[in-house]
Amino acid sequence: MPKMDLEAVRTALRSHNPTALLELPEGQWLDAKKAPYEMRDPHAVEELAKDVAAFANGGGGIIVVGITTRLEHGREILDKAVPVERSSVDLDQWRKLIRQHITPAPRRVSVEWSDDGQGACVVYIDVPAQDPGCLFVVAAPTSKNGAPRTDTVAVPVREADGTHWLLRTELQRLLSRGVAASGMPTAQALAELLREAVARAQPEPAPVGPQIGQGLPSRRQEIREAYEQLRTTGLGRPVGEAYARGPAAIQEFEGGEGQPGWVLCVVGGRASVAVAQPVWQAIRAAGRDGADGHPLAVVGYPVPGADRADRSSPWAVPPDARRVDLEGGSWGTGQLVRSERGAWRWEPAEQFGFLMSRYSRNWTAQQPAPQLRLRALVTWPWADTADLQIAPGKRQDLERALPHSALAGAVTILSQRRGAELPAAHWDRGPWRNTPTAVSYTSTITAPNGRRAVSAAAMMSVEDTVVTCCDVLVEDTPAWAAMLPGNTGTQLGLDDVQSLLLAAWESAAETLPGAVVDPARMRWSAPPTTELRLSTEGPHDQPSSGLATLIDLEALGPGEDGVRPEMAVTITRSPIMHRQERQAVLRRALVHMVRHFGHVWAEEEAL
């Protein structure tokens, strides 16, 4: 025989697992009925009121309708589920009759469905413990001819697994104690008692406006409990019915005087949260341009941040919040962050991977192919890109900016470290498209014999998705070596690789997108990514020499045997960041990359 207490039974029913109750015995807090109360029969209405009042007088309990019992060793055991037809029960009618026929109306009683979707569908009445010292009464049972009794009341009580009426002697004893405690003469005390009873017996006024949990009967109790736990944050009255969005039950509430309203968000298995209305609207706005349905399905639902010591208790997001952590959306884990100017923006949590986009091989078909390519490519999945174009004035601004960009500086310093002044100062259009939706610029350091030695390239496309890309190309190492003093080597060190990729990423993330729009003002339609790639290419009719011949990788420790022609990593996070932060992210990404490609002992200190 299973062992479950009252709270475990409540949890099972709210989780739509009514068969978990089978084999439990009826008792002080559990009663089972095979069929629903027949509300057209006055005696059945009396039975409903009697059963509920008995639990209210006895510390609370559960009445489950749709389960048969069997007699076993003198006890009634819950035996089989007998599905209740939903059309046969009006839950709101049951709730109304409970309020009307029990005096005073017991508080927080819920009448709900519990349906496992596999044939076990029951109705349960959950009667929580009531205020101590409060006695609940019902009208005395009707006479045999069906005439209602309006001149007397009865007190039902729960004893073991049965419901009984309080004996007349017990009623007399309770009344005598009440009269004695009042300190008034018997006649006066009875008059006061009668006046209070008449007042309490008046019909309960119909609720005005939406009620807590209204609209989601199966989750009403869950929403009410969350409301009780969070009402101190300032939740007022509901301003609309509760509704479901994916796994979340959501209801909007008034705020305090002069304060914004609140949105209560309840997701099973997570801490309930009350979100200030302005912040909630920012969450919805962040995901409204996603392609996966409603905004919350895209960006996810609020979750307590890692800085909260207790992440399991209900919590609140106030109107002045600066950040909200989000999980459960198709975009993955992220945060909603408020800028200093008050603008909200969704940002993905930092992740490293190896899935390259369909744009990763764009702008790579030049002839002859370079010996080494260092690339940073940023995909900007902005919403509302249909009308983006590169205006002539913006193009001119970009042409003026490129000679002073981080990319040009890093390529210049690459030769300066080897004792030569070979600045990337002159930028030409091409070799790729230059149209209202595309730009392409190249700065080439050419040897005296006319051979291309080292190049820097900047490309951008603003068609279906905004993509920016910056390359550093070592095109011909002998030609470059001829321009350097003495026997200066052309093999790149890890410090060279890091500074070149950092500059390429910075230029792709800051210099290029400014030609069409301020990146900080755009909304995402998917998570942004940055792809970093090191690749050896060379003549197409010759095998690649491998990265280790052009880059000194010894500081990374031993790697896998063989010639590796390329390494790459994808960073999922906002490309918009300060230089120091970008450098830290780059180091983490490069370590993640080289470990994946065989240098399993690599540490950040090696970079």
C-alpha positions in Angstrom: 0.0 0.0 0.0 1.6 3.4 -1.0 2.3 6.0 1.6 1.4 9.6 0.7 0.5 12.5 2.9 -2.0 15.2 2.1 0.6 17.4 0.4 1.8 14.5 -1.8 -1.7 13.8 -2.9 -2.2 17.5 -3.8 1.0 17.4 -5.8 -0.1 14.3 -7.7 -3.5 15.7 -8.6 -2.0 19.1 -9.7 0.5 17.2 -11.8 -2.3 15.3 -13.5 -1.4 12.0 -12.0 -4.6 10.8 -10.3 -3.7 7.1 -10.5 -1.0 7.8 -7.9 -3.8 7.8 -5.4 -4.9 4.2 -6.1 -4.4 1.8 -3.2 -4.5 4.7 -0.7 -7.1 4.3 2.1 -9.9 6.8 2.7 -9.2 8.6 6.0 -9.3 11.8 7.9 -8.2 13.9 4.9 -9.1 11.8 1.9 -12.5 10.8 0.5 -13.3 9.2 -2.9 -16.5 9.1 -4.9 -17.3 7.1 -8.0 -19.6 9.6 -9.7 -20.1 13.3 -9.7 -22.7 15.0 -7.4 -26.0 15.4 -9.3 -26.6 19.1 -9.0 -30.2 18.9 -10.1 -31.0 16.9 -6.9 -31.2 19.1 -3.7 -30.0 16.2 -1.6 -26.8 15.9 -3.7 -26.2 19.7 -3.2 -26.6 19.1 0.5 -24.1 16.2 0.3 -21.6 18.4 -1.5 -21.9 21.1 1.1 -21.7 18.6 4.0 -18.6 16.9 2.6 -16.7 20.1 2.1 -17.8 21.7 5.4 -16.7 18.5 7.2 -13.1 18.8 5.8 -13.1 22.6 6.6 -14.0 21.7 10.2 -11.4 18.9 10.3 -8.2 20.6 9.2 -8.5 20.2 5.5 -8.5 17.4 3.0 -9.3 16.2 -0.6 -12.4 14.9 -2.1 -11.7 13.1 -5.4 -14.5 12.2 -7.7 -14.0 9.5 -10.3 -12.3 6.7 -8.3 -14.1 3.7 -6.9 -13.3 2.1 -3.5 -13.2 -1.5 -2.2 -13.7 -2.7 1.3 -10.6 -4.3 2.7 -10.1 -5.2 6.4 -12.7 -2.7 7.4 -11.2 0.2 5.4 -12.3 1.7 2.1 -9.3 1.5 -0.4 -9.2 3.6 -3.5 -9.5 1.0 -6.2 -10.0 2.1 -9.8 -10.3 5.3 -11.8 -13.7 5.8 -13.5 -13.2 8.6 -16.0 -15.6 11.6 -15.4 -17.0 13.1 -18.6 -16.0 16.8 -18.7 -19.4 17.7 -20.0 -21.1 16.3 -16.9 -19.4 18.7 -14.5 -19.6 22.5 -14.3 -16.7 23.4 -12.0 -17.9 27.0 -11.6 -21.3 25.7 -10.5 -19.7 23.5 -7.8 -17.6 26.4 -6.6 -20.7 28.7 -6.4 -22.8 26.1 -4.5 -20.0 25.5 -2.0 -19.9 29.3 -1.3 -23.6 29.6 -1.0 -24.4 26.5 1.2 -21.6 26.7 3.8 -21.5 29.4 6.4 -19.0 31.1 6.5 -17.8 30.2 3.0 -14.5 28.3 3.5 -11.4 30.1 2.1 -9.2 29.0 -0.8 -11.2 25.9 -1.7 -10.4 24.8 -5.3 -12.4 22.6 -7.6 -10.2 21.3 -10.5 -9.7 18.6 -13.1 -6.8 16.1 -12.9 -6.4 14.3 -16.2 -3.4 12.1 -17.1 -4.5 12.0 -20.8 -4.6 8.2 -20.7 -8.1 7.6 -19.5 -7.9 8.7 -15.8 -9.8 12.0 -15.6 -11.1 13.0 -12.2 -12.5 16.1 -10.4 -11.0 16.9 -7.1 -12.0 19.4 -4.4 -9.1 20.7 -2.3 -10.1 22.1 1.1 -7.1 23.7 2.8 -6.8 24.1 6.5 -9.0 27.0 7.7 -8.6 29.6 10.4 -8.5 28.0 13.8 -11.6 28.6 15.9 -13.9 29.0 12.9 -16.9 26.6 12.8 -18.5 25.9 9.5 -22.2 25.1 9.3 -24.7 24.1 6.7 -28.5 24.1 6.5 -30.1 21.2 8.3 -30.9 18.3 5.9 -34.2 18.7 4.1 -37.2 16.8 5.3 -38.4 13.7 3.5 -40.8 15.7 1.4 -37.9 17.8 0.1 -38.9 21.0 1.9 -35.7 23.0 2.8 -35.1 23.8 6.5 -34.3 27.5 7.0 -34.7 27.7 10.7 -31.8 25.5 11.8 -28.3 24.5 10.9 -26.1 21.4 11.3 -22.4 21.0 11.8 -20.7 18.2 9.7 -17.4 16.8 11.0 -14.9 14.3 9.5 -14.1 11.3 11.7 -11.7 8.7 10.3 -13.0 7.9 6.9 -16.6 9.0 7.5 -18.6 12.3 7.6 -21.0 12.7 10.5 -23.2 15.4 12.1 -22.1 17.0 15.3 -24.4 15.7 18.1 -27.0 17.9 19.7 -25.2 17.6 23.1 -22.0 18.9 21.5 -23.8 21.8 19.9 -25.3 22.7 23.3 -21.9 22.5 25.0 -20.3 24.7 22.4 -23.1 27.3 22.6 -22.9 27.4 26.4 -19.2 28.0 26.2 -19.7 30.8 23.8 -22.4 32.5 26.0 -20.2 32.1 29.0 -17.2 33.6 27.2 -19.2 36.6 26.0 -19.9 37.8 29.5 -23.4 38.8 28.5 -26.7 37.5 29.8 -27.9 34.4 27.8 -30.7 36.3 26.0 -28.4 39.1 24.9 -25.6 36.7 23.8 -28.1 34.7 21.8 -29.4 37.8 20.1 -25.9 38.9 19.2 -25.1 35.4 17.9 -28.3 35.4 15.8 -27.5 38.8 14.3 -24.0 37.7 13.3 -25.3 34.4 11.9 -27.9 36.2 9.8 -25.2 38.6 8.5 -22.9 35.8 7.6 -25.7 33.9 5.9 -26.3 36.6 3.4 -25.3 35.5 -0.2 -21.7 36.2 -1.0 -21.5 39.1 -3.5 -20.4 38.0 -6.9 -16.8 38.9 -7.6 -16.2 42.0 -9.7 -13.7 41.7 -12.5 -11.2 38.9 -13.3 -10.2 36.6 -10.5 -6.8 35.1 -9.7 -6.2 32.1 -12.0 -9.4 32.7 -13.9 -9.1 31.4 -17.4 -6.8 28.5 -16.6 -8.9 26.2 -14.3 -6.3 23.4 -14.3 -3.6 25.8 -13.0 -5.8 28.1 -10.8 -4.5 26.8 -7.5 -0.9 27.0 -8.7 -1.4 30.6 -9.8 -3.1 31.5 -6.5 -0.3 30.0 -4.4 2.3 32.0 -6.4 0.2 35.2 -6.0 0.1 34.7 -2.2 3.8 34.2 -2.1 4.5 37.3 -4.2 1.7 39.7 -3.2 4.1 41.7 -0.9 5.9 42.9 -4.1 2.9 45.0 -4.9 0.6 42.8 -6.9 -2.8 44.3 -7.0 -6.0 43.0 -8.6 -6.0 41.0 -11.8 -6.5 43.1 -14.9 -7.3 40.2 -17.2 -7.7 36.4 -17.2 -4.8 34.1 -16.9 -3.5 32.6 -20.1 -0.9 30.0 -21.2 2.2 30.6 -23.3 4.0 27.4 -23.8 4.8 25.9 -20.3 4.0 29.2 -18.6 0.8 30.3 -16.9 0.7 34.1 -17.1 -1.6 36.7 -15.5 -1.4 40.5 -15.4 -2.1 42.5 -12.2 -2.4 46.1 -11.2 0.4 47.8 -9.3 0.3 50.0 -6.3 -0.8 53.7 -6.4 1.2 55.4 -9.1 3.3 52.3 -9.7 3.5 50.1 -12.9 1.6 46.9 -13.0 3.0 43.3 -12.7 2.9 40.1 -14.7 2.9 36.8 -12.8 4.7 34.1 -14.6 4.4 30.5 -13.3 6.4 27.7 -15.1 6.2 24.2 -13.6 9.4 23.1 -12.0 10.8 26.7 -11.7 10.5 29.4 -9.2 7.5 31.7 -9.9 8.3 35.2 -10.7 6.5 38.6 -10.7 7.9 40.9 -13.4 7.2 44.6 -13.5 5.1 45.4 -16.5 7.7 47.6 -18.3 10.3 44.9 -18.0 7.8 42.3 -19.2 7.1 44.3 -22.3 10.8 44.6 -23.0 11.1 40.8 -22.8 8.2 40.4 -25.3 9.7 43.1 -27.6 13.1 41.3 -27.6 11.6 38.2 -29.1 8.8 39.5 -31.3 10.9 39.3 -34.5 11.9 35.6 -34.0 10.7 33.0 -36.4 9.6 30.4 -33.9 6.2 31.7 -32.7 5.3 33.8 -29.8 8.1 36.0 -28.2 8.5 33.9 -25.1 9.1 30.8 -27.1 12.0 32.6 -28.7 13.8 34.4 -25.8 12.6 32.1 -23.0 11.2 32.8 -19.5 12.7 34.7 -16.6 14.9 32.6 -14.2 16.8 33.7 -11.1 20.3 34.8 -11.8 23.3 32.9 -10.5 23.8 35.8 -8.0 20.7 34.7 -6.1 21.5 32.5 -3.1 18.1 30.9 -3.2 17.0 30.1 -6.8 14.0 27.9 -5.8 11.9 30.5 -4.0 9.5 32.9 -5.8 11.1 36.2 -6.7 10.4 39.5 -8.4 11.9 41.6 -11.2 11.4 45.3 -10.2 10.8 48.2 -12.6 14.4 49.4 -12.1 16.1 46.1 -12.9 19.2 46.3 -15.1 19.3 42.6 -16.2 17.0 39.6 -16.5 18.2 36.1 -17.1 16.2 34.0 -19.5 16.0 30.3 -20.3 13.8 27.9 -22.2 13.6 29.7 -25.6 14.6 28.5 -29.0 17.4 31.1 -29.0 19.0 29.4 -26.0 20.1 30.9 -22.7 20.5 34.6 -22.6 19.9 37.9 -20.8 17.9 41.0 -21.3 20.2 43.9 -20.5 19.4 47.6 -20.1 21.8 50.1 -21.4 22.8 53.4 -19.7 20.3 55.1 -22.0 17.5 52.8 -20.7 17.2 50.7 -23.9 16.7 47.0 -23.4 18.5 44.4 -25.5 18.6 40.6 -25.6 22.1 39.1 -25.5 22.9 35.4 -25.8 25.0 33.8 -23.1 28.5 33.1 -24.2 28.9 29.8 -26.0 31.7 28.2 -28.1 31.0 25.7 -30.9 32.1 24.6 -34.3 29.1 24.9 -36.5 30.0 27.3 -39.3 27.4 29.3 -41.1 26.7 29.2 -44.9 28.6 32.5 -45.1 31.9 31.1 -43.8 33.2 30.4 -47.3 32.1 33.7 -48.9 34.8 35.9 -50.4 37.4 33.0 -50.7 37.6 32.3 -54.4 40.4 34.7 -55.3 43.2 33.6 -57.6 45.9 32.9 -56.8 44.8 31.6 -53.4 46.7 33.0 -50.3 49.0 30.8 -48.3 47.4 31.7 -45.0 44.1 33.3 -44.1 43.1 34.7 -40.7 39.4 35.5 -40.7 36.8 37.1 -38.5 33.2 36.8 -39.8 30.2 38.3 -37.9 26.6 37.3 -38.7 24.2 40.0 -37.6 20.6 38.6 -37.8 18.9 41.9 -37.4 15.2 42.4 -37.8 13.9 44.7 -40.4 16.9 44.5 -42.8 14.7 44.7 -46.0 15.4 48.4 -46.5 19.1 48.5 -45.4 21.4 50.0 -47.9 24.9 51.5 -47.9 24.4 55.2 -48.7 27.1 57.0 -50.7 27.9 59.2 -47.8 28.3 56.2 -45.5 30.6 54.5 -48.0 32.8 57.5 -48.1 33.0 57.5 -44.3 34.0 53.9 -44.4 36.7 54.5 -47.0 38.1 57.3 -44.8 37.9 55.0 -41.7 39.6 51.9 -43.0 43.2 53.2 -43.2 42.9 54.1 -39.5 41.0 50.9 -38.5 42.2 48.3 -36.0 42.7 46.0 -39.0 45.0 48.3 -40.8 47.0 49.0 -37.7 47.4 45.3 -36.9 48.7 44.5 -40.4 51.1 47.4 -40.2 52.4 46.3 -36.8 52.9 42.8 -38.2 55.7 44.0 -40.4 56.9 46.6 -37.8 57.6 43.7 -35.4 60.0 42.4 -38.1 61.8 45.7 -38.6 59.9 47.0 -41.7 57.6 49.9 -42.3 54.9 48.4 -44.6 51.7 50.2 -43.7 48.3 49.1 -44.8 47.5 52.7 -45.6 45.9 52.5 -49.1 42.6 50.7 -49.6 41.2 49.9 -53.0 37.6 48.9 -53.9 37.2 45.2 -54.7 37.9 42.5 -55.7 34.4 41.6 -54.6 31.1 43.4 -55.3 30.5 47.0 -54.5 26.7 47.8 -54.7 24.1 49.5 -52.5 24.0 46.3 -50.5 27.6 45.2 -50.5 31.1 46.6 -49.9 34.6 45.2 -50.6 37.9 46.8 -49.9 41.5 45.5 -49.9 44.8 46.9 -48.8 47.8 45.1 -50.4 51.5 45.2 -49.5 53.2 44.5 -52.8 56.9 43.4 -53.2 59.1 45.4 -55.6 58.7 42.6 -58.2 54.9 43.2 -58.2 54.0 40.1 -56.2 51.3 40.4 -53.5 52.9 39.7 -50.2 50.4 40.6 -47.4 46.8 41.9 -47.7 44.0 43.0 -45.5 40.4 42.8 -46.7 37.1 44.1 -45.5 33.7 42.8 -46.9 30.1 43.3 -46.0 26.7 42.1 -47.4 23.4 43.6 -46.2 21.0 41.5 -48.2 19.0 38.7 -46.5 21.2 38.9 -43.4 23.9 41.4 -42.5 27.3 39.7 -42.7 30.6 41.5 -42.0 34.0 40.0 -42.6 37.7 41.0 -42.2 40.6 38.9 -43.5 44.4 39.1 -43.1 46.1 37.2 -45.9 49.7 36.1 -46.1 49.7 35.7 -49.8 53.3 35.0 -50.6 55.9 34.4 -47.8 59.0 34.7 -50.1 57.7 38.0 -51.4 57.0 39.3 -47.9 60.4 38.0 -46.7 62.1 40.0 -49.5 60.7 43.2 -48.0 61.9 42.4 -44.4 65.5 43.2 -43.2 68.1 40.5 -43.0 66.9 37.0 -42.3 63.7 38.0 -40.5 61.3 35.0 -40.4 57.8 35.2 -41.7 56.3 32.5 -39.5 53.6 34.0 -37.2 53.7 33.6 -33.5 50.7 33.1 -31.3 50.9 36.8 -30.3 50.7 37.7 -34.0 47.6 35.5 -34.5 45.9 36.9 -31.5 46.4 40.5 -32.4 45.4 40.0 -36.0 42.2 38.1 -35.1 41.4 40.7 -32.5 41.8 43.5 -34.9 39.8 41.7 -37.7 37.0 41.0 -35.2 36.9 44.5 -33.9 36.8 46.0 -37.4 34.1 43.5 -38.5 32.1 44.3 -35.4 32.5 48.1 -35.2 33.9 49.7 -38.3 31.9 47.9 -41.1 28.3 47.8 -39.6 28.5 51.5 -38.9 28.2 52.0 -42.7 24.5 51.0 -42.6 23.2 51.4 -39.0 24.2 51.9 -35.4 24.4 48.2 -34.3 23.4 49.1 -30.7 20.0 50.2 -32.0 19.1 47.0 -33.8 16.9 44.1 -32.6 17.9 40.5 -33.1 15.8 38.0 -35.1 18.2 35.2 -34.0 21.4 34.9 -31.9 24.4 36.7 -33.4 27.6 34.7 -34.0 31.3 35.4 -34.8 33.3 32.8 -36.7 37.1 32.8 -36.3 39.1 30.8 -38.8 42.8 30.0 -39.5 43.3 28.3 -42.8 46.2 27.4 -45.2 45.1 27.5 -48.8 47.9 28.1 -51.4 47.8 27.1 -55.0 44.9 24.8 -55.9 47.1 22.4 -57.7 49.4 21.9 -54.7 48.7 20.2 -51.3 48.4 22.6 -48.3 51.5 22.9 -46.2 49.6 22.9 -42.9 49.2 25.6 -40.3 52.2 24.5 -38.3 54.6 25.6 -41.1 53.2 29.1 -41.2 52.3 29.6 -37.5 54.5 28.6 -34.5 52.2 26.3 -32.5 54.8 24.9 -30.1 53.6 27.0 -27.1 50.3 25.1 -27.3 51.9 21.9 -26.4 51.8 18.6 -28.4 49.1 18.2 -30.9 47.7 15.5 -33.1 50.0 14.1 -35.8 49.5 15.1 -39.4 49.2 18.3 -41.3 46.2 20.3 -40.2 45.1 22.8 -42.9 42.6 24.8 -40.7 41.1 25.5 -37.3 37.9 27.4 -36.6 35.6 28.3 -33.7 32.1 29.9 -33.5 31.3 32.3 -30.7 27.7 32.9 -29.9 27.3 36.2 -28.0 26.8 39.8 -28.9 29.7 41.2 -31.0 29.2 44.6 -29.4 31.7 44.9 -26.5 34.6 46.9 -25.2 38.1 46.0 -26.5 39.3 44.5 -23.2 36.3 42.3 -23.0 36.7 41.3 -26.6 40.3 40.3 -26.0 39.2 38.1 -23.0 36.5 36.4 -25.1 39.0 35.9 -27.9 41.5 34.1 -25.7 38.8 31.8 -24.3 37.6 31.0 -27.8 41.1 30.3 -29.2 41.8 27.9 -26.3 38.5 26.2 -26.9 39.4 25.9 -30.6 42.9 24.6 -30.3 41.9 22.0 -27.7 39.2 20.7 -30.0 41.8 20.5 -32.8 44.2 18.3 -30.9 46.2 20.6 -28.6 44.4 19.3 -25.5 47.0 20.7 -23.0 46.7 24.3 -24.2 46.1 27.0 -21.6 45.2 30.7 -21.9 48.7 31.7 -20.6 50.1 30.4 -23.9 48.4 33.1 -25.9 
